[in-house]
């Protein structure tokens, strides 16, 4: 399990209060009182709850009634849309460090973006788990079980989805971090995608395929998405925690070029600062995400059990290296997904494509 650093929570609260009070003094000419949060696929319900809390708190403290618009889709796809100007994000709350850092590389956010908020701009962390049919009829408990005869796997496309990328890296690391060779990991990954029956563009599309359309025997899912699916399906599904999985670290940032254009920086900073408050951290835990605040995480230990998680640095130098090795053109995923290797999965944009909600 990830060792969380001891943090000065009073300092965190100070950040939240400071950005809120600045908002009282100067709203920077933003007459729309609206910000756009471009997020990854399964966070719809989380941010609806957080937005309601933030909007009420901000109005109480400043007298200003804000609106928060949400956009959701595969994390890497969302990042590309922000870079292309298709999504005029004031803030991004994406599933991978590399997806946020892609904006820095294009000059949209500052070089020090990760240091601008507490806990290296990570309000929570997560992992990839398995969702199976009730009773676990295919006896799926560990990564090797996914490639047993007759097992159909549902996972998002690693070319567009943070869930898809993390699932691929988790599968690779489940071999190499337990003593297997890179060739064994490549062979396993090839076999895994031969068992994949559909690659959706994002996590929510994969969830709909598995839960509503009843496709597949096992789904590789964010932990929070797995918990939501099981709760919604009542007695039809269950979560299986594999013995080892990857440490998933979503990141958040305001988009400097866009908030300057929209005159919304103070709102964006206050919004992201709120994510590190005790109230938001509790909401995050209730939604199945692992909060950075250790005291709150401890209160939810039964819901979020201790796990053995490996970081991306266990299988690559850093996220840039992981993206280059695994996800660039002619990288590892390109080779294992090519039809010549026997991979015949269908693809679907599904309901994981961009949707917008206002709060």
QUIZI-V900696 format. One record per residue. RES is the residue in one small letter. PHI is phi in whole degrees, -180 to 180 (none if undefined). OMEGA is omega in whole degrees, 0 to 359 (none if undefined). BURIAL is b if it has 16 or more other C-alpha atoms within 10 Angstrom, else e. Layout:
res/phi/omega/burial
RES/PHI/OMEGA/BURIAL
RES/PHI/OMEGA/BURIAL
This chain:
res/phi/omega/burial
x/none/180/e
x/-63/175/e
x/-85/181/e
x/-84/180/e
x/-71/172/e
x/-74/186/e
x/-122/175/e
x/-82/185/e
x/-68/175/e
x/-63/178/e
x/-66/177/e
x/-61/178/b
x/-59/178/b
x/-62/177/e
x/-61/182/b
x/-62/181/b
x/-64/183/b
x/-62/182/e
x/-68/178/b
x/-69/181/b
x/-68/175/e
x/-60/180/e
x/-61/177/b
x/-67/187/e
x/-78/188/e
x/-158/179/e
x/-95/170/b
x/60/174/e
x/80/178/e
x/-77/183/b
x/-90/181/e
x/-85/183/e
x/53/184/b
x/-133/172/b
x/-130/178/b
x/-109/176/b
x/-102/176/b
x/-95/189/b
x/-126/179/b
x/-89/201/b
x/-65/191/b
x/-91/186/b
x/-95/183/b
x/-53/184/b
x/-66/179/e
x/-59/185/b
x/-74/172/b
x/-60/179/b
x/-66/181/e
x/-65/180/b
x/-62/179/b
x/-59/180/e
x/-66/182/b
x/-64/182/b
x/-60/179/b
x/-65/181/e
x/-66/182/b
x/-67/178/b
x/-67/178/e
x/-63/184/e
x/-83/188/e
x/-122/186/e
x/81/182/e
x/-101/177/b
x/-97/180/e
x/-92/169/b
x/-122/176/b
x/-119/177/b
x/-99/181/b
x/-107/170/b
x/-131/185/b
x/-133/177/b
x/-179/175/b
x/-54/189/b
x/-57/182/b
x/-68/176/b
x/-64/178/b
x/-64/179/b
x/-60/179/b
x/-63/179/b
x/-67/177/e
x/-68/179/b
x/-60/182/b
x/-78/182/e
x/84/179/e
x/-74/176/e
x/-120/182/b
x/-88/186/b
x/-65/166/b
x/-82/175/b
x/-134/171/b
x/-119/178/b
x/-132/193/b
x/-104/190/b
x/-80/186/b
x/-134/174/b
x/-56/185/b
x/-65/179/b
x/-70/175/b
x/-71/183/b
x/-66/175/b
x/-61/178/b
x/-71/176/b
x/-62/182/b
x/-63/178/e
x/-97/177/e
x/78/182/e
x/-89/176/b
x/-134/186/b
x/-71/181/b
x/-61/183/e
x/-97/190/e
x/-55/185/b
x/-71/181/b
x/-91/186/e
x/-84/181/b
x/-132/181/b
x/-60/175/b
x/50/177/b
x/57/178/e
x/65/177/b
x/-118/180/b
x/-74/179/b
x/-162/173/b
x/-135/185/b
x/-158/178/b
x/-163/177/b
x/-108/179/b
x/-128/180/b
x/-107/168/b
x/-113/182/b
x/-129/175/b
x/-68/183/b
x/-55/182/e
x/86/178/e
x/50/187/b
x/-63/179/e
x/-94/175/b
x/55/182/e
x/-97/181/b
x/-130/185/e
x/-144/184/b
x/-57/179/b
x/-60/180/e
x/-66/181/e
x/-69/182/b
x/-111/174/b
x/-71/180/e
x/-55/175/e
x/84/179/e
x/-96/177/b
x/-104/187/b
x/-109/173/b
x/-114/179/b
x/-152/178/b
x/-70/181/b
x/-73/180/b
x/-68/179/b
x/-82/182/b
x/-130/192/b
x/-116/173/b
x/-64/175/b
x/-58/179/b
x/-65/178/b
x/-62/182/b
x/-65/178/b
x/-64/178/b
x/-64/180/b
x/-68/177/b
x/-63/180/b
x/-63/178/b
x/-62/182/b
x/-67/176/b
x/-63/175/b
x/-89/189/b
x/-71/181/b
x/-76/177/b
x/-114/171/e
x/98/180/e
x/-78/180/e
x/-81/177/e
x/-65/176/e
x/-66/177/e
x/-64/178/e
x/-66/178/b
x/-63/179/b
x/-63/179/e
x/-65/181/b
x/-63/176/b
x/-59/179/b
x/-66/180/b
x/-59/182/b
x/-74/170/b
x/-69/177/b
x/-88/180/b
x/-76/184/b
x/-97/177/b
x/-164/177/b
x/-114/177/b
x/-81/184/b
x/-72/181/b
x/-151/185/b
x/-65/184/b
x/-69/175/b
x/-63/177/b
x/-63/179/b
x/-63/179/b
x/-65/178/b
x/-60/183/b
x/-76/188/b
x/-88/185/b
x/-93/181/e
x/-84/177/e
x/61/178/e
x/-87/171/b
x/86/180/b
x/-105/182/b
x/-150/178/b
x/-118/174/b
x/-91/192/b
x/-137/165/b
x/-54/179/b
x/-58/181/b
x/-65/179/b
x/-66/177/b
x/-61/179/b
x/-64/178/b
x/-63/182/b
x/-62/181/b
x/-65/179/b
x/-64/181/e
x/-71/184/e
x/-86/180/e
x/58/188/e
x/-104/186/e
x/-93/187/e
x/-134/172/b
x/-149/179/b
x/-94/172/b
x/-117/177/b
x/-94/177/b
x/-69/182/b
x/-61/180/e
x/-147/176/b
x/-154/186/b
x/-92/172/b
x/-80/179/b
x/-99/186/b
x/-128/174/b
x/-65/182/b
x/-127/179/b
x/-132/178/b
x/-164/168/b
x/-89/185/b
x/-97/191/b
x/-55/184/b
x/-65/182/b
x/-77/180/b
x/-68/175/b
x/-66/180/e
x/-68/184/e
x/-90/186/b
x/56/187/b
x/-124/187/b
x/-61/183/b
x/-66/176/b
x/-65/182/b
x/-63/180/b
x/-65/178/b
x/-63/181/b
x/-62/181/b
x/-71/176/b
x/-60/179/b
x/-60/182/b
x/-61/182/b
x/-97/178/b
x/-76/180/b
x/-61/181/b
x/-62/180/e
x/-68/180/b
x/-62/177/b
x/-69/177/b
x/-61/178/b
x/-59/180/b
x/-67/179/b
x/-61/181/b
x/-86/176/b
x/93/174/b
x/-99/184/b
x/-94/187/b
x/-69/179/b
x/-73/182/b
x/-72/187/b
x/-64/180/b
x/-66/179/e
x/-71/177/b
x/-59/180/b
x/-63/180/e
x/-68/182/e
x/-111/184/b
x/-63/179/e
x/-69/180/e
x/-80/183/b
x/-124/189/b
x/-68/176/e
x/-58/183/e
x/-134/171/b
x/-96/184/e
x/-120/175/b
x/-107/179/b
x/-80/179/b
x/-60/180/b
x/-70/174/e
x/-77/182/e
x/-127/178/b
x/-156/181/b
x/-64/178/e
x/-164/182/e
x/-67/177/b
x/-60/180/e
x/-66/179/e
x/-62/179/b
x/-63/181/b
x/-66/184/e
x/-69/189/e
x/-98/195/b
x/-118/174/b
x/-69/175/e
x/-57/183/e
x/68/173/e
x/-78/185/e
x/-58/182/b
x/-67/177/b
x/-58/183/e
x/-71/183/b
x/-80/180/b
x/-92/182/b
x/-65/179/e
x/-56/180/e
x/-62/179/e
x/-91/176/e
x/90/180/e
x/-86/183/b
x/-123/184/b
x/-78/173/b
x/-84/175/e
x/-117/181/e
x/-153/174/b
x/-73/173/b
x/54/179/b
x/-78/179/b
x/-80/179/b
x/-74/189/b
x/-56/170/b
x/-130/182/e
x/-125/176/e
x/-131/175/e
x/-112/176/e
x/-126/none/b
